[in-house]
């Protein structure tokens, strides 16, 4: 039996090398995409928290002041970018984004 020719071995080696490189590139692109999406969502959470923190300072003493201040602070936010709720001391939703439900979010830990 005659062995494979040099050309067929080179073609097989190049094709398998390209397949491995393509697979590594796809995995790398997927991991980078997940990382970037998570980073963007984390940045959005930080931005919302920094803008809404001053509004929650008066939550116990003056809920109406909290509501007015929070509405002023979030005017520049994209209301559909992230759903948020500010809870009043008595447990009702004092302020929420357009895409947040009227009922309080449930927390599951």
Secondary structure, DSSP 8 states (H G I E B T S, - for coil): -----HHHHHHHHHHHHHHHHHHHHHHHHHHHHHHHHHHHHHHHHHHHHHHHHHHHTTTTT-HHHHHHHHHHHTTTS-TTT---EEE-TTSSEEEE-TTS-SS------
